[in-house]
Amino acid sequence: MFKNVIVKTPCPSVCDGITSAPELGKPIYEKALEQHASYIEALKKCGVEVTVLPADNNFPDSCFVEDVAVLTRKCAIVTNPGAATRNGETAAIVPVLEKFFAKENIHFIQNPGTLEGGDVMMVGDTFYAGLSARTNEEGIRQFAAILESYGFKCETVSLEKVLHLKTGVNYLENNNMLVSGEFVEKECFNQYNKTQIPENEAYAANCIWVNGTVIVPEGFPAVKAAVESLGYPVLLVDTSEFRKIDGGLSCLSLRF
């Protein structure tokens, strides 16, 4: 169960965020703020305390706060983002984490290692780390060493097509996993009850489990029906503005 969630308010420069889909257009700032507020309300309905960090216009992608840290029940790991324009985002998260974790339990991924939280999926005491354009072997090596010192396991998953691991695979607890694209056939996930997301709704594979409820992107009826068929209550949140800059539901928060 999660007690706390950290989110970061979108900044006016959000329209300049990194994107692999320019055809979707640039985010509209005011609309992004409205969608972010709805996201916070959905989280609160799941029974968590939400810490809202102020916007930082120096970093267009900084609303994707998941990428700058990985939070476990025993420790916090501040990442080292692989995207150059995002590398300075980690400084702002450290004083926030110090409110929740003892300093000796806050660790840092150091150069030349890179790691982004979107490449990390927690399944109980096992953490899957995606080897991607943003997360490298040295980053995963450091990450695994920190986790192992706390009794956690780490498994590497090589990515071929998607930006982040959780772009295409997300764990919903109770052994249930949503998979799309390249993750449908990955053997490392064979022990889970995999629900395959249709290709035309692949974006919505990025759902988040919060204390028994699953938050699902609005506008993807097959995914909504699939999650409900697994027995979860569903909350819908529109993330269309964040999709324009390669972001989804998990990217927008740190849940712990």
C-alpha positions in Angstrom: 0.0 0.0 0.0 1.2 3.5 -0.7 0.9 6.3 1.8 2.5 9.2 -0.1 2.7 10.5 -3.6 5.0 13.3 -4.9 3.9 15.3 -8.0 5.4 18.3 -9.7 3.3 21.1 -11.3 3.7 21.5 -15.0 5.6 24.6 -16.0 4.8 27.1 -18.8 7.7 25.7 -20.9 6.0 22.2 -20.9 5.2 22.9 -24.5 9.0 22.5 -25.2 9.3 19.1 -23.7 11.1 16.3 -25.4 8.9 14.4 -27.9 9.1 11.5 -30.3 5.7 12.3 -31.7 5.7 15.9 -33.0 2.7 15.1 -35.1 0.5 15.2 -31.9 1.3 18.9 -31.6 2.7 20.8 -28.6 1.0 20.6 -25.2 -1.3 23.4 -24.2 -0.1 24.7 -20.9 -3.5 25.6 -19.4 -4.9 22.2 -20.4 -1.9 20.4 -18.9 -2.6 22.2 -15.6 -6.2 21.1 -15.7 -5.3 17.5 -16.4 -2.6 17.5 -13.7 -5.2 18.8 -11.2 -7.5 15.9 -12.2 -4.7 13.5 -11.7 -4.1 14.7 -8.2 -7.8 14.4 -7.4 -7.7 10.8 -8.6 -4.7 10.0 -6.5 -6.4 11.5 -3.4 -9.4 9.3 -4.0 -7.0 6.3 -3.6 -6.2 7.4 0.0 -2.7 8.8 -0.4 -1.2 12.1 0.9 -0.1 14.1 -2.2 2.9 16.5 -2.0 2.7 19.0 -4.8 6.0 20.5 -5.8 6.1 23.9 -7.5 6.7 24.3 -11.3 10.3 24.8 -12.5 10.3 26.6 -15.9 14.0 25.8 -16.4 13.0 22.2 -17.0 10.2 21.6 -19.5 9.9 17.9 -18.7 10.1 18.3 -14.9 6.4 17.4 -14.3 7.6 13.8 -15.1 8.9 13.5 -11.5 9.0 9.7 -11.6 12.2 9.9 -13.7 14.4 11.6 -11.0 14.1 9.1 -8.2 13.2 5.5 -7.4 11.5 5.2 -4.0 11.3 1.9 -2.1 10.0 1.1 1.4 13.6 1.1 2.7 15.5 3.7 0.6 15.4 6.4 -2.0 17.6 6.3 -5.1 18.2 9.6 -6.9 18.7 8.9 -10.6 20.9 10.4 -13.2 18.7 11.1 -16.2 20.1 10.1 -19.6 18.5 13.0 -21.4 20.9 16.0 -21.1 18.1 18.6 -20.8 16.8 16.7 -17.7 20.0 16.2 -15.9 19.6 19.2 -13.6 16.2 18.1 -12.4 17.5 15.8 -9.6 18.8 18.6 -7.4 15.3 19.8 -6.5 14.1 16.4 -5.4 16.8 15.8 -2.8 15.4 18.2 -0.1 11.9 16.7 -0.7 13.1 13.2 -0.2 14.9 14.2 3.0 11.4 14.8 4.6 10.6 11.1 4.1 13.9 9.3 4.2 16.9 9.4 6.5 20.0 10.9 4.7 21.9 7.6 5.0 19.1 5.9 3.1 19.2 8.3 0.1 21.6 7.1 -2.6 22.7 8.6 -5.9 23.4 7.2 -9.4 26.8 8.7 -10.4 28.3 9.4 -13.9 28.9 7.6 -16.2 25.9 5.7 -15.0 22.5 6.9 -16.2 19.1 5.8 -14.9 15.6 7.2 -15.3 12.7 6.1 -13.1 10.5 5.4 -16.0 12.8 2.4 -16.7 12.1 0.9 -13.3 9.2 -1.3 -12.4 8.7 -2.6 -8.9 7.2 -6.1 -8.4 7.3 -6.8 -4.7 11.0 -7.0 -3.7 12.1 -7.4 -7.4 12.9 -4.3 -9.5 13.0 -4.7 -13.3 15.3 -2.1 -14.9 15.1 -1.3 -18.6 18.3 -1.0 -20.5 17.3 1.9 -22.8 18.4 5.0 -24.6 18.1 6.8 -21.2 19.3 4.1 -18.8 22.7 2.4 -19.4 24.5 -0.7 -18.1 26.6 1.2 -15.6 23.5 3.0 -14.2 21.8 -0.4 -13.7 24.9 -1.9 -12.1 24.9 0.9 -9.5 21.2 0.6 -9.0 21.3 -3.1 -8.5 24.2 -2.8 -6.0 22.2 -0.3 -3.9 19.0 -2.4 -4.0 20.9 -5.6 -3.1 22.3 -3.9 0.0 18.7 -3.6 1.2 17.8 -7.2 0.3 16.0 -6.3 -3.0 16.6 -8.0 -6.4 17.2 -6.3 -9.7 16.7 -7.8 -13.2 17.8 -6.1 -16.4 15.3 -5.9 -19.3 16.7 -4.9 -22.7 14.4 -2.5 -24.6 14.3 -2.5 -28.4 11.6 0.0 -29.4 10.1 2.0 -26.6 11.4 5.0 -24.7 11.0 3.6 -21.1 10.3 0.2 -19.7 7.0 1.3 -18.3 5.9 2.7 -21.6 4.9 -0.9 -22.5 4.7 -3.0 -19.3 3.1 -2.2 -15.9 2.5 -4.3 -12.8 -0.9 -4.0 -11.2 -0.2 -6.2 -8.1 -1.8 -9.6 -7.5 0.4 -11.1 -10.1 -1.3 -9.1 -12.9 0.7 -7.3 -15.5 -0.3 -5.2 -18.5 1.9 -5.8 -21.6 2.1 -4.4 -25.1 4.4 -4.5 -28.1 7.9 -6.0 -27.4 7.0 -7.0 -23.9 4.3 -9.6 -24.8 6.9 -12.2 -25.6 9.6 -11.3 -23.0 10.4 -14.5 -21.0 11.3 -12.6 -17.8 7.6 -11.8 -17.4 6.2 -15.3 -18.1 5.4 -16.0 -14.4 2.9 -13.2 -14.4 -0.7 -13.2 -15.5 -0.2 -11.0 -18.6 -3.0 -9.0 -20.1 -2.1 -8.0 -23.6 -3.0 -4.5 -24.6 -4.2 -4.1 -28.3 -1.7 -2.2 -30.5 -4.1 0.7 -31.2 -4.3 1.3 -27.4 -0.7 0.7 -26.6 -0.3 4.1 -25.0 -2.7 3.0 -22.2 -0.5 0.1 -21.1 0.9 2.7 -18.8 -1.7 2.5 -16.0 -0.9 2.8 -12.3 -2.1 0.7 -9.3 -2.7 2.8 -6.2 -4.0 1.0 -3.2 -6.3 -1.4 -5.0 -7.6 1.1 -7.6 -6.1 1.4 -11.1 -5.9 4.8 -12.7 -6.3 4.4 -16.5 -5.8 7.0 -19.3 -9.1 8.3 -20.6 -10.1 7.4 -24.1 -8.9 3.8 -24.2 -12.0 1.6 -23.8 -10.3 -1.8 -24.4 -7.8 -1.1 -21.7 -10.5 0.1 -19.3 -12.5 -3.1 -19.9 -9.4 -5.3 -19.5 -8.5 -3.8 -16.2 -12.0 -4.0 -14.9 -12.2 -7.7 -16.0 -9.2 -8.3 -13.6 -11.5 -7.1 -10.8 -10.0 -3.6 -10.2 -12.1 -0.4 -9.7 -10.9 2.1 -12.3 -10.5 5.9 -12.3 -10.0 7.6 -15.6 -7.7 10.6 -16.1 -7.1 12.5 -19.3 -3.4 12.6 -20.1 -3.6 13.8 -23.7 -1.4 16.8 -23.2 1.3 14.8 -21.5 1.2 12.2 -24.3 2.4 14.9 -26.7 5.7 14.9 -24.8 6.1 11.1 -24.4 4.5 11.1 -20.9 1.9 8.9 -19.2 0.3 8.3 -15.9 3.3 6.7 -14.1 5.7 9.4 -15.2 3.7 12.1 -13.3 4.3 10.8 -9.8 6.5 9.1 -7.3 4.4 6.6 -5.3 5.6 5.1 -2.0 
